[in-house]
Amino acid sequence: MDDPKKIEDLFSGFDTVVKYLVPVGILLAVIFIVIGGYTWISSSGDPEKVKQAQGTLTWSIIGLVFILIVGLLLNTIVDYLTGL
């Protein structure tokens, strides 16, 4: 007879997904930071392009911080629940 599934089995799969998605999110945020910086540099002082670049930089940095916080939180929760 098979043993019943444990909570560690559920969270080990979840942990694997998080370990792949967090670096992808960080890479995308860094790419958008570079794009925003390039847009700002190549704006030639055009206020509309500068505003667009600032928006791209602002939201990509907010996204990066959000991804890092969520990644840390999920990692801590999974470690705590699997350590019970």
Residue, then its C-alpha position, 0 to 999 in steps of 0.5 A: m500500500d502507498d503511504p499517504k502524501k505528506i505536505e513536504d511533497l506538495f511544497s517541494g513541487f511548489d518550491t521547484v516552480v518558484k525557483y524557476l519563476v523568480p530568476v525569470g522575473i528578475l531577468l525581465a525586470v532588469i531587461f526593462i530597466v535597461i530598456g528604460g535607461y536606453t529610452w531615456i538616453s536616446s530621448s534627446g530631451d524630448p519630454e514625452k520620451v523622458k516621461q515614458a522612460q521614467g515610467t518604464l524605469t519606475w514600474s520595472i524597479i517596483g516589479l523587481v522589488f515585488i519579485l524579490i519580496v515575494g520570492l523571499l516570502l514564499n521561500t520562508i513560508v515553504d521552508y517553515l512548513t516543510g520543517l514542521 
